[in-house]
């Protein structure tokens, strides 16, 4: 009974090591010479005028999340479409239910106005 949990413990130890070792190495070898040039703006070369924290509408993020959800749907549909000829009737019904659930989600998002870009 203890043996299967040993693998979980080993997995946790490996995960902690893989996360902590790069952080420790970075702390040891990172250069620590502050400079005025290093602190300048580098993204577009222009100093910002006014407030740098501009708020965006949350609807843009919702739009992006909906895109990601339906993009992942395509990942699930490709293997199913490739194996369509070999699938049994139960697998076909499962995929129909999957597509219907996603269609209901799309209709819900559409009616809530989440797909409007204005």
N, CA, C and O atoms as a printed pandas DataFrame, in Angstrom:
     atom_number atom_name residue_name chain_id  residue_number  x_coord  y_coord  z_coord
0              1         N          UNK        A               1    0.819   -1.191    0.000
1              2        CA          UNK        A               1    0.000    0.000    0.000
2              3         C          UNK        A               1    0.866    1.259    0.000
3              4         O          UNK        A               1    0.469    2.274   -0.574
4              5         N          UNK        A               2    2.037    1.215    0.630
5              6        CA          UNK        A               2    2.908    2.378    0.696
6              7         C          UNK        A               2    3.652    2.574   -0.620
7              8         O          UNK        A               2    3.983    3.705   -0.977
8              9         N          UNK        A               3    3.915    1.504   -1.335
9             10        CA          UNK        A               3    4.713    1.585   -2.563
10            11         C          UNK        A               3    4.097    2.493   -3.635
11            12         O          UNK        A               3    4.836    3.272   -4.236
12            13         N          UNK        A               4    2.793    2.440   -3.909
13            14        CA          UNK        A               4    2.262    3.359   -4.920
14            15         C          UNK        A               4    2.388    4.830   -4.535
15            16         O          UNK        A               4    2.528    5.689   -5.404
16            17         N          UNK        A               5    2.338    5.121   -3.242
17            18        CA          UNK        A               5    2.483    6.499   -2.815
18            19         C          UNK        A               5    3.934    6.958   -2.867
19            20         O          UNK        A               5    4.202    8.159   -2.850
20            21         N          UNK        A               6    4.861    6.027   -2.930
21            22        CA          UNK        A               6    6.270    6.379   -3.090
22            23         C          UNK        A               6    6.516    7.077   -4.413
23            24         O          UNK        A               6    7.321    8.006   -4.480
24            25         N          UNK        A               7    5.836    6.646   -5.468
25            26        CA          UNK        A               7    5.971    7.293   -6.766
26            27         C          UNK        A               7    5.433    8.722   -6.719
27            28         O          UNK        A               7    5.988    9.621   -7.350
28            29         N          UNK        A               8    4.357    8.923   -5.974
29            30        CA          UNK        A               8    3.806   10.266   -5.850
30            31         C          UNK        A               8    4.783   11.159   -5.093
31            32         O          UNK        A               8    4.996   12.309   -5.477
32            33         N          UNK        A               9    5.377   10.640   -4.023
33            34        CA          UNK        A               9    6.372   11.395   -3.275
34            35         C          UNK        A               9    7.581   11.725   -4.132
35            36         O          UNK        A               9    8.093   12.844   -4.084
36            37         N          UNK        A              10    8.041   10.756   -4.919
37            38        CA          UNK        A              10    9.168   10.984   -5.812
38            39         C          UNK        A              10    8.813   12.051   -6.852
39            40         O          UNK        A              10    9.639   12.903   -7.180
40            41         N          UNK        A              11    7.595   12.001   -7.360
41            42        CA          UNK        A              11    7.139   12.990   -8.331
42            43         C          UNK        A              11    7.134   14.391   -7.723
43            44         O          UNK        A              11    7.536   15.353   -8.378
44            45         N          UNK        A              12    6.685   14.509   -6.480
45            46        CA          UNK        A              12    6.662   15.808   -5.811
46            47         C          UNK        A              12    8.080   16.323   -5.582
47            48         O          UNK        A              12    8.345   17.510   -5.774
48            49         N          UNK        A              13    8.990   15.445   -5.174
49            50        CA          UNK        A              13   10.382   15.852   -4.954
50            51         C          UNK        A              13   11.013   16.324   -6.258
51            52         O          UNK        A              13   11.690   17.352   -6.282
52            53         N          UNK        A              14   10.798   15.583   -7.342
53            54        CA          UNK        A              14   11.351   15.972   -8.634
54            55         C          UNK        A              14   10.768   17.313   -9.083
55            56         O          UNK        A              14   11.495   18.146   -9.624
56            57         N          UNK        A              15    9.481   17.533   -8.869
57            58        CA          UNK        A              15    8.853   18.800   -9.248
58            59         C          UNK        A              15    9.452   19.958   -8.454
59            60         O          UNK        A              15    9.714   21.021   -9.017
60            61         N          UNK        A              16    9.668   19.767   -7.175
61            62        CA          UNK        A              16   10.252   20.823   -6.349
62            63         C          UNK        A              16   11.679   21.120   -6.790
63            64         O          UNK        A              16   12.079   22.282   -6.852
64            65         N          UNK        A              17   12.449   20.080   -7.096
65            66        CA          UNK        A              17   13.830   20.276   -7.547
66            67         C          UNK        A              17   13.855   21.003   -8.883
67            68         O          UNK        A              17   14.651   21.923   -9.069
68            69         N          UNK        A              18   12.998   20.606   -9.813
69            70        CA          UNK        A              18   12.989   21.239  -11.122
70            71         C          UNK        A              18   12.582   22.711  -11.057
71            72         O          UNK        A              18   12.966   23.499  -11.920
72            73         N          UNK        A              19   11.824   23.075  -10.061
73            74        CA          UNK        A              19   11.433   24.471   -9.906
74            75         C          UNK        A              19   12.486   25.255   -9.139
75            76         O          UNK        A              19   12.791   26.390   -9.504
76            77         N          UNK        A              20   13.039   24.684   -8.106
77            78        CA          UNK        A              20   13.932   25.445   -7.235
78            79         C          UNK        A              20   15.355   25.572   -7.765
79            80         O          UNK        A              20   16.006   26.584   -7.504
80            81         N          UNK        A              21   15.857   24.593   -8.492
81            82        CA          UNK        A              21   17.239   24.654   -8.967
82            83         C          UNK        A              21   17.479   25.842   -9.897
83            84         O          UNK        A              21   18.459   26.557   -9.685
84            85         N          UNK        A              22   16.645   26.103  -10.922
85            86        CA          UNK        A              22   16.897   27.291  -11.746
86            87         C          UNK        A              22   16.813   28.604  -10.967
87            88         O          UNK        A              22   17.541   29.548  -11.272
88            89         N          UNK        A              23   15.939   28.674   -9.974
89            90        CA          UNK        A              23   15.834   29.896   -9.173
90            91         C          UNK        A              23   17.105   30.101   -8.362
91            92         O          UNK        A              23   17.611   31.220   -8.274
92            93         N          UNK        A              24   17.618   29.041   -7.778
93            94        CA          UNK        A              24   18.852   29.143   -6.986
94            95         C          UNK        A              24   20.040   29.499   -7.871
95            96         O          UNK        A              24   20.861   30.339   -7.503
96            97         N          UNK        A              25   20.136   28.859   -9.043
97            98        CA          UNK        A              25   21.234   29.165   -9.964
98            99         C          UNK        A              25   21.159   30.622  -10.407
99           100         O          UNK        A              25   22.185   31.299  -10.481
100          101         N          UNK        A              26   19.971   31.106  -10.697
101          102        CA          UNK        A              26   19.807   32.503  -11.102
102          103         C          UNK        A              26   20.221   33.442   -9.978
103          104         O          UNK        A              26   20.859   34.463  -10.235
104          105         N          UNK        A              27   19.876   33.122   -8.754
105          106        CA          UNK        A              27   20.250   33.982   -7.624
106          107         C          UNK        A              27   21.763   34.012   -7.435
107          108         O          UNK        A              27   22.305   35.019   -6.980
108          109         N          UNK        A              28   22.448   32.933   -7.775
109          110        CA          UNK        A              28   23.890   32.873   -7.580
110          111         C          UNK        A              28   24.673   33.572   -8.687
111          112         O          UNK        A              28   25.694   34.201   -8.409
112          113         N          UNK        A              29   24.218   33.475   -9.937
113          114        CA          UNK        A              29   25.026   33.987  -11.043
114          115         C          UNK        A              29   24.465   35.245  -11.692
115          116         O          UNK        A              29   25.056   35.737  -12.653
116          117         N          UNK        A              30   23.362   35.779  -11.214
117          118        CA          UNK        A              30   22.779   36.975  -11.818
118          119         C          UNK        A              30   23.668   38.180  -11.565
119          120         O          UNK        A              30   24.157   38.354  -10.448
120          121         N          UNK        A              31   23.893   39.027  -12.584
121          122        CA          UNK        A              31   24.714   40.230  -12.370
122          123         C          UNK        A              31   23.981   41.240  -11.490
123          124         O          UNK        A              31   22.764   41.399  -11.582
124          125         N          UNK        A              32   24.744   41.914  -10.639
125          126        CA          UNK        A              32   24.141   42.861   -9.696
126          127         C          UNK        A              32   24.795   44.244   -9.828
127          128         O          UNK        A              32   25.227   44.827   -8.834
128          129         N          UNK        A              33   24.862   44.752  -11.035
129          130        CA          UNK        A              33   25.446   46.072  -11.266
130          131         C          UNK        A              33   24.352   46.992  -11.795
131          132         O          UNK        A              33   24.146   47.056  -13.007
132          133         N          UNK        A              34   23.645   47.705  -10.919
133          134        CA          UNK        A              34   22.602   48.610  -11.406
134          135         C          UNK        A              34   23.211   49.740  -12.233
135          136         O          UNK        A              34   24.334   50.184  -11.996
136          137         N          UNK        A              35   22.429   50.184  -13.205
137          138        CA          UNK        A              35   22.918   51.190  -14.122
138          139         C          UNK        A              35   21.731   52.033  -14.572
139          140         O          UNK        A              35   20.607   51.535  -14.641
140          141         N          UNK        A              36   21.975   53.313  -14.882
141          142        CA          UNK        A              36   20.892   54.173  -15.338
142          143         C          UNK        A              36   20.353   53.703  -16.687
143          144         O          UNK        A              36   19.147   53.771  -16.923
144          145         N          UNK        A              37   21.210   53.237  -17.558
145          146        CA          UNK        A              37   20.778   52.779  -18.879
146          147         C          UNK        A              37   19.933   51.510  -18.763
147          148         O          UNK        A              37   18.984   51.328  -19.525
148          149         N          UNK        A              38   20.264   50.644  -17.829
149          150        CA          UNK        A              38   19.485   49.417  -17.645
150          151         C          UNK        A              38   18.074   49.702  -17.153
151          152         O          UNK        A              38   17.170   48.898  -17.379
152          153         N          UNK        A              39   17.872   50.818  -16.495
153          154        CA          UNK        A              39   16.568   51.146  -15.957
154          155         C          UNK        A              39   15.671   51.925  -16.916
155          156         O          UNK        A              39   14.538   52.259  -16.568
156          157         N          UNK        A              40   16.168   52.218  -18.124
157          158        CA          UNK        A              40   15.373   52.989  -19.080
158          159         C          UNK        A              40   14.307   52.128  -19.747
159          160         O          UNK        A              40   14.351   50.898  -19.696
160          161         N          UNK        A              41   13.346   52.810  -20.375
161          162        CA          UNK        A              41   12.297   52.104  -21.116
162          163         C          UNK        A              41   12.913   51.404  -22.324
163          164         O          UNK        A              41   13.755   51.977  -23.015
164          165         N          UNK        A              42   12.500   50.189  -22.571
165          166        CA          UNK        A              42   13.097   49.420  -23.667
166          167         C          UNK        A              42   12.078   48.867  -24.641
167          168         O          UNK        A              42   12.469   48.395  -25.708
168          169         N          UNK        A              43   10.798   48.899  -24.332
169          170        CA          UNK        A              43    9.812   48.245  -25.181
170          171         C          UNK        A              43    9.680   48.946  -26.525
171          172         O          UNK        A              43    9.742   48.294  -27.568
172          173         N          UNK        A              44    9.500   50.256  -26.519
173          174        CA          UNK        A              44    9.377   50.965  -27.787
174          175         C          UNK        A              44   10.344   52.139  -27.852
175          176         O          UNK        A              44   10.359   52.856  -28.853
176          177         N          UNK        A              45   11.131   52.355  -26.842
177          178        CA          UNK        A              45   12.113   53.412  -26.851
178          179         C          UNK        A              45   11.578   54.780  -26.491
179          180         O          UNK        A              45   12.327   55.756  -26.519
180          181         N          UNK        A              46   10.305   54.880  -26.153
181          182        CA          UNK        A              46    9.696   56.166  -25.834
182          183         C          UNK        A              46    9.243   56.142  -24.379
183          184         O          UNK        A              46    8.635   55.177  -23.917
184          185         N          UNK        A              47    9.547   57.209  -23.678
185          186        CA          UNK        A              47    9.085   57.315  -22.292
186          187         C          UNK        A              47    7.570   57.486  -22.293
187          188         O          UNK        A              47    7.019   58.171  -23.154
188          189         N          UNK        A              48    6.907   56.869  -21.336
189          190        CA          UNK        A              48    5.456   56.977  -21.265
190          191         C          UNK        A              48    5.038   58.341  -20.744
191          192         O          UNK        A              48    5.705   58.936  -19.897
192          193         N          UNK        A              49    3.923   58.820  -21.268
193          194        CA          UNK        A              49    3.368   60.096  -20.834
194          195         C          UNK        A              49    2.040   59.792  -20.160
195          196         O          UNK        A              49    1.180   59.146  -20.759
196          197         N          UNK        A              50    1.862   60.234  -18.953
197          198        CA          UNK        A              50    0.625   59.976  -18.230
198          199         C          UNK        A              50    0.689   58.668  -17.473
199          200         O          UNK        A              50    1.763   58.159  -17.153
200          201         N          UNK        A              51   -0.484   58.141  -17.197
201          202        CA          UNK        A              51   -0.587   56.905  -16.418
202          203         C          UNK        A              51   -0.166   55.708  -17.270
203          204         O          UNK        A              51   -0.635   55.557  -18.398
204          205         N          UNK        A              52    0.695   54.874  -16.753
205          206        CA          UNK        A              52    1.148   53.709  -17.514
206          207         C          UNK        A              52    0.233   52.505  -17.339
207          208         O          UNK        A              52    0.324   51.545  -18.104
208          209         N          UNK        A              53   -0.637   52.544  -16.357
209          210        CA          UNK        A              53   -1.560   51.430  -16.127
210          211         C          UNK        A              53   -2.897   51.753  -16.783
211          212         O          UNK        A              53   -3.769   52.377  -16.178
212          213         N          UNK        A              54   -3.039   51.321  -18.021
213          214        CA          UNK        A              54   -4.261   51.577  -18.768
214          215         C          UNK        A              54   -5.184   50.375  -18.593
215          216         O          UNK        A              54   -4.764   49.229  -18.750
216          217         N          UNK        A              55   -6.439   50.649  -18.266
217          218        CA          UNK        A              55   -7.388   49.558  -18.071
218          219         C          UNK        A              55   -8.038   49.201  -19.402
219          220         O          UNK        A              55   -8.452   50.072  -20.167
220          221         N          UNK        A              56   -8.117   47.898  -19.657
221          222        CA          UNK        A              56   -8.787   47.392  -20.844
222          223         C          UNK        A              56  -10.141   46.832  -20.435
223          224         O          UNK        A              56  -10.360   46.462  -19.282
224          225         N          UNK        A              57  -11.029   46.780  -21.394
225          226        CA          UNK        A              57  -12.334   46.195  -21.115
226          227         C          UNK        A              57  -12.171   44.699  -20.862
227          228         O          UNK        A              57  -11.399   44.029  -21.548
228          229         N          UNK        A              58  -12.883   44.192  -19.900
229          230        CA          UNK        A              58  -12.811   42.764  -19.582
230          231         C          UNK        A              58  -13.386   41.927  -20.714
231          232         O          UNK        A              58  -13.104   40.733  -20.810
232          233         N          UNK        A              59  -14.185   42.544  -21.567
233          234        CA          UNK        A              59  -14.798   41.804  -22.669
234          235         C          UNK        A              59  -13.744   41.275  -23.642
235          236         O          UNK        A              59  -13.954   40.227  -24.253
236          237         N          UNK        A              60  -12.625   41.967  -23.800
237          238        CA          UNK        A              60  -11.566   41.478  -24.676
238          239         C          UNK        A              60  -11.003   40.157  -24.153
239          240         O          UNK        A              60  -10.713   39.248  -24.931
240          241         N          UNK        A              61  -10.854   40.057  -22.850
241          242        CA          UNK        A              61  -10.347   38.835  -22.253
242          243         C          UNK        A              61  -11.367   37.699  -22.389
243          244         O          UNK        A              61  -10.996   36.555  -22.651
244          245         N          UNK        A              62  -12.627   38.014  -22.214
245          246        CA          UNK        A              62  -13.676   37.001  -22.376
246          247         C          UNK        A              62  -13.696   36.494  -23.807
247          248         O          UNK        A              62  -13.848   35.297  -24.048
248          249         N          UNK        A              63  -13.541   37.418  -24.765
249          250        CA          UNK        A              63  -13.494   37.042  -26.171
250          251         C          UNK        A              63  -12.321   36.099  -26.435
251          252         O          UNK        A              63  -12.459   35.113  -27.159
252          253         N          UNK        A              64  -11.176   36.405  -25.845
253          254        CA          UNK        A              64   -9.996   35.552  -26.017
254          255         C          UNK        A              64  -10.211   34.182  -25.380
255          256         O          UNK        A              64   -9.808   33.169  -25.952
256          257         N          UNK        A              65  -10.838   34.134  -24.210
257          258        CA          UNK        A              65  -11.100   32.845  -23.558
258          259         C          UNK        A              65  -12.066   31.996  -24.373
259          260         O          UNK        A              65  -11.896   30.781  -24.466
260          261         N          UNK        A              66  -13.072   32.621  -24.960
261          262        CA          UNK        A              66  -14.005   31.869  -25.809
262          263         C          UNK        A              66  -13.270   31.315  -27.020
263          264         O          UNK        A              66  -13.513   30.182  -27.434
264          265         N          UNK        A              67  -12.365   32.117  -27.591
265          266        CA          UNK        A              67  -11.570   31.625  -28.714
266          267         C          UNK        A              67  -10.737   30.416  -28.317
267          268         O          UNK        A              67  -10.675   29.437  -29.059
268          269         N          UNK        A              68  -10.100   30.475  -27.159
269          270        CA          UNK        A              68   -9.276   29.358  -26.701
270          271         C          UNK        A              68  -10.123   28.108  -26.486
271          272         O          UNK        A              68   -9.704   27.005  -26.840
272          273         N          UNK        A              69  -11.303   28.272  -25.914
273          274        CA          UNK        A              69  -12.177   27.122  -25.678
274          275         C          UNK        A              69  -12.541   26.438  -26.986
275          276         O          UNK        A              69  -12.481   25.212  -27.086
276          277         N          UNK        A              70  -12.920   27.225  -27.993
277          278        CA          UNK        A              70  -13.313   26.621  -29.259
278          279         C          UNK        A              70  -12.112   26.190  -30.085
279          280         O          UNK        A              70  -12.254   25.373  -30.995
280          281         N          UNK        A              71  -10.948   26.717  -29.789
281          282        CA          UNK        A              71   -9.733   26.230  -30.427
282          283         C          UNK        A              71   -9.379   24.855  -29.874
283          284         O          UNK        A              71   -8.938   23.981  -30.619
284          285         N          UNK        A              72   -9.568   24.663  -28.583
285          286        CA          UNK        A              72   -9.324   23.351  -27.974
286          287         C          UNK        A              72  -10.336   22.334  -28.486
287          288         O          UNK        A              72  -10.031   21.147  -28.597
288          289         N          UNK        A              73  -11.531   22.801  -28.795
289          290        CA          UNK        A              73  -12.538   21.906  -29.383
290          291         C          UNK        A              73  -12.004   21.292  -30.659
291          292         O          UNK        A              73  -12.204   20.103  -30.908
292          293         N          UNK        A              74  -11.330   22.085  -31.468
293          294        CA          UNK        A              74  -10.773   21.567  -32.722
294          295         C          UNK        A              74   -9.725   20.491  -32.452
295          296         O          UNK        A              74   -9.606   19.536  -33.220
296          297         N          UNK        A              75   -8.972   20.638  -31.376
297          298        CA          UNK        A              75   -7.965   19.621  -31.026
298          299         C          UNK        A              75   -8.643   18.289  -30.719
299          300         O          UNK        A              75   -8.104   17.232  -31.045
300          301         N          UNK        A              76   -9.812   18.331  -30.100
301          302        CA          UNK        A              76  -10.534   17.095  -29.801
302          303         C          UNK        A              76  -11.239   16.524  -31.030
303          304         O          UNK        A              76  -11.450   15.315  -31.116
304          305         N          UNK        A              77  -11.598   17.372  -31.966
305          306        CA          UNK        A              77  -12.325   16.899  -33.138
306          307         C          UNK        A              77  -11.431   16.243  -34.186
307          308         O          UNK        A              77  -11.896   15.349  -34.894
308          309         N          UNK        A              78  -10.184   16.644  -34.312
309          310        CA          UNK        A              78   -9.312   16.078  -35.338
310          311         C          UNK        A              78   -9.079   14.578  -35.169
311          312         O          UNK        A              78   -9.263   13.839  -36.136
312          313         N          UNK        A              79   -8.682   14.091  -33.990
313          314        CA          UNK        A              79   -8.495   12.629  -33.858
314          315         C          UNK        A              79   -9.798   11.863  -34.067
315          316         O          UNK        A              79   -9.805   10.768  -34.630
316          317         N          UNK        A              80  -10.890   12.448  -33.610
317          318        CA          UNK        A              80  -12.180   11.789  -33.801
318          319         C          UNK        A              80  -12.511   11.696  -35.282
319          320         O          UNK        A              80  -13.012   10.670  -35.741
320          321         N          UNK        A              81  -12.238   12.756  -36.034
321          322        CA          UNK        A              81  -12.528   12.751  -37.466
322          323         C          UNK        A              81  -11.636   11.762  -38.209
323          324         O          UNK        A              81  -12.077   11.158  -39.186
324          325         N          UNK        A              82  -10.406   11.586  -37.772
325          326        CA          UNK        A              82   -9.503   10.642  -38.430
326          327         C          UNK        A              82   -9.931    9.194  -38.196
327          328         O          UNK        A              82   -9.762    8.344  -39.071
328          329         N          UNK        A              83  -10.475    8.920  -37.034
329          330        CA          UNK        A              83  -10.877    7.549  -36.705
330          331         C          UNK        A              83  -12.370    7.327  -36.882
331          332         O          UNK        A              83  -12.912    6.359  -36.349
332          333         N          UNK        A              84  -13.046    8.200  -37.617
333          334        CA          UNK        A              84  -14.499    8.136  -37.740
334          335         C          UNK        A              84  -14.984    6.814  -38.317
335          336         O          UNK        A              84  -16.001    6.289  -37.862
336          337         N          UNK        A              85  -14.293    6.265  -39.298
337          338        CA          UNK        A              85  -14.734    5.033  -39.953
338          339         C          UNK        A              85  -14.639    3.814  -39.027
339          340         O          UNK        A              85  -15.389    2.854  -39.203
340          341         N          UNK        A              86  -13.743    3.837  -38.059
341          342        CA          UNK        A              86  -13.559    2.697  -37.170
342          343         C          UNK        A              86  -14.345    2.833  -35.861
343          344         O          UNK        A              86  -14.327    1.909  -35.048
344          345         N          UNK        A              87  -15.012    3.926  -35.639
345          346        CA          UNK        A              87  -15.699    4.145  -34.370
346          347         C          UNK        A              87  -17.015    3.388  -34.303
347          348         O          UNK        A              87  -17.682    3.157  -35.312
348          349         N          UNK        A              88  -17.360    3.016  -33.092
349          350        CA          UNK        A              88  -18.651    2.381  -32.869
350          351         C          UNK        A              88  -19.722    3.449  -32.687
351          352         O          UNK        A              88  -19.410    4.637  -32.603
352          353         N          UNK        A              89  -20.939    3.042  -32.629
353          354        CA          UNK        A              89  -22.068    3.962  -32.539
354          355         C          UNK        A              89  -22.029    4.775  -31.241
355          356         O          UNK        A              89  -22.410    5.946  -31.229
356          357         N          UNK        A              90  -21.569    4.157  -30.151
357          358        CA          UNK        A              90  -21.493    4.850  -28.871
358          359         C          UNK        A              90  -20.537    6.048  -28.952
359          360         O          UNK        A              90  -20.840    7.116  -28.418
360          361         N          UNK        A              91  -19.398    5.879  -29.608
361          362        CA          UNK        A              91  -18.423    6.968  -29.735
362          363         C          UNK        A              91  -18.983    8.100  -30.587
363          364         O          UNK        A              91  -18.694    9.268  -30.326
364          365         N          UNK        A              92  -19.759    7.781  -31.576
365          366        CA          UNK        A              92  -20.371    8.811  -32.415
366          367         C          UNK        A              92  -21.376    9.614  -31.600
367          368         O          UNK        A              92  -21.421   10.839  -31.706
368          369         N          UNK        A              93  -22.186    8.931  -30.783
369          370        CA          UNK        A              93  -23.138    9.633  -29.930
370          371         C          UNK        A              93  -22.421   10.507  -28.899
371          372         O          UNK        A              93  -22.882   11.605  -28.589
372          373         N          UNK        A              94  -21.312   10.030  -28.374
373          374        CA          UNK        A              94  -20.534   10.841  -27.430
374          375         C          UNK        A              94  -20.052   12.126  -28.083
375          376         O          UNK        A              94  -20.120   13.194  -27.475
376          377         N          UNK        A              95  -19.568   12.034  -29.311
377          378        CA          UNK        A              95  -19.079   13.231  -29.989
378          379         C          UNK        A              95  -20.236   14.164  -30.334
379          380         O          UNK        A              95  -20.067   15.383  -30.304
380          381         N          UNK        A              96  -21.384   13.629  -30.654
381          382        CA          UNK        A              96  -22.550   14.475  -30.911
382          383         C          UNK        A              96  -22.937   15.231  -29.640
383          384         O          UNK        A              96  -23.260   16.418  -29.697
384          385         N          UNK        A              97  -22.906   14.550  -28.497
385          386        CA          UNK        A              97  -23.204   15.219  -27.224
386          387         C          UNK        A              97  -22.155   16.302  -26.941
387          388         O          UNK        A              97  -22.499   17.392  -26.484
388          389         N          UNK        A              98  -20.895   16.008  -27.206
389          390        CA          UNK        A              98  -19.815   16.983  -27.008
390          391         C          UNK        A              98  -20.044   18.224  -27.863
391          392         O          UNK        A              98  -19.919   19.347  -27.374
392          393         N          UNK        A              99  -20.372   18.030  -29.114
393          394        CA          UNK        A              99  -20.604   19.154  -30.022
394          395         C          UNK        A              99  -21.850   19.934  -29.592
395          396         O          UNK        A              99  -21.867   21.162  -29.676
396          397         N          UNK        A             100  -22.882   19.237  -29.134
397          398        CA          UNK        A             100  -24.090   19.930  -28.678
398          399         C          UNK        A             100  -23.814   20.780  -27.440
399          400         O          UNK        A             100  -24.330   21.893  -27.329
400          401         N          UNK        A             101  -23.016   20.277  -26.520
401          402        CA          UNK        A             101  -22.661   21.059  -25.326
402          403         C          UNK        A             101  -21.906   22.316  -25.732
403          404         O          UNK        A             101  -22.169   23.396  -25.203
404          405         N          UNK        A             102  -20.974   22.187  -26.663
405          406        CA          UNK        A             102  -20.239   23.358  -27.129
406          407         C          UNK        A             102  -21.137   24.324  -27.891
407          408         O          UNK        A             102  -20.962   25.539  -27.793
408          409         N          UNK        A             103  -22.091   23.800  -28.645
409          410        CA          UNK        A             103  -23.027   24.662  -29.370
410          411         C          UNK        A             103  -23.904   25.444  -28.397
411          412         O          UNK        A             103  -24.178   26.624  -28.613
412          413         N          UNK        A             104  -24.341   24.789  -27.334
413          414        CA          UNK        A             104  -25.139   25.492  -26.315
414          415         C          UNK        A             104  -24.298   26.592  -25.672
415          416         O          UNK        A             104  -24.801   27.688  -25.426
416          417         N          UNK        A             105  -23.028   26.313  -25.399
417          418        CA          UNK        A             105  -22.141   27.339  -24.836
418          419         C          UNK        A             105  -21.941   28.498  -25.792
419          420         O          UNK        A             105  -21.899   29.652  -25.365
420          421         N          UNK        A             106  -21.819   28.210  -27.080
421          422        CA          UNK        A             106  -21.668   29.276  -28.068
422          423         C          UNK        A             106  -22.927   30.124  -28.164
423          424         O          UNK        A             106  -22.847   31.350  -28.232
424          425         N          UNK        A             107  -24.077   29.487  -28.169
425          426        CA          UNK        A             107  -25.346   30.228  -28.222
426          427         C          UNK        A             107  -25.506   31.093  -26.970
427          428         O          UNK        A             107  -25.969   32.230  -27.056
428          429         N          UNK        A             108  -25.126   30.556  -25.812
429          430        CA          UNK        A             108  -25.201   31.321  -24.565
430          431         C          UNK        A             108  -24.298   32.553  -24.628
431          432         O          UNK        A             108  -24.715   33.654  -24.269
432          433         N          UNK        A             109  -23.058   32.360  -25.086
433          434        CA          UNK        A             109  -22.129   33.486  -25.190
434          435         C          UNK        A             109  -22.624   34.505  -26.205
435          436         O          UNK        A             109  -22.470   35.709  -26.002
436          437         N          UNK        A             110  -23.205   34.043  -27.275
437          438        CA          UNK        A             110  -23.710   34.935  -28.313
438          439         C          UNK        A             110  -24.864   35.784  -27.772
439          440         O          UNK        A             110  -24.913   36.993  -27.997
440          441         N          UNK        A             111  -25.785   35.144  -27.060
441          442        CA          UNK        A             111  -26.940   35.885  -26.518
442          443         C          UNK        A             111  -26.540   36.848  -25.401
443          444         O          UNK        A             111  -27.182   37.882  -25.215
444          445         N          UNK        A             112  -25.491   36.517  -24.665
445          446        CA          UNK        A             112  -25.015   37.404  -23.603
446          447         C          UNK        A             112  -24.219   38.583  -24.167
447          448         O          UNK        A             112  -23.892   39.515  -23.432
448          449         N          UNK        A             113  -23.904   38.550  -25.469
449          450        CA          UNK        A             113  -23.161   39.636  -26.095
450          451         C          UNK        A             113  -21.671   39.531  -25.911
451          452         O          UNK        A             113  -20.964   40.520  -26.107
452          453         N          UNK        A             114  -21.162   38.367  -25.539
453          454        CA          UNK        A             114  -19.727   38.208  -25.318
454          455         C          UNK        A             114  -18.947   38.217  -26.624
455          456         O          UNK        A             114  -17.731   38.407  -26.607
456          457         N          UNK        A             115  -19.608   38.020  -27.742
457          458        CA          UNK        A             115  -18.927   37.994  -29.025
458          459         C          UNK        A             115  -18.962   39.343  -29.744
459          460         O          UNK        A             115  -18.461   39.459  -30.862
460          461         N          UNK        A             116  -19.542   40.351  -29.117
461          462        CA          UNK        A             116  -19.584   41.686  -29.705
462          463         C          UNK        A             116  -18.242   42.380  -29.446
463          464         O          UNK        A             116  -17.746   42.370  -28.320
464          465         N          UNK        A             117  -17.669   42.966  -30.464
465          466        CA          UNK        A             117  -16.342   43.574  -30.355
466          467         C          UNK        A             117  -16.462   45.092  -30.336
467          468         O          UNK        A             117  -15.894   45.761  -31.200
468          469         N          UNK        A             118  -17.166   45.633  -29.401
469          470        CA          UNK        A             118  -17.282   47.096  -29.348
470          471         C          UNK        A             118  -17.406   47.573  -27.921
471          472         O          UNK        A             118  -17.513   48.775  -27.679
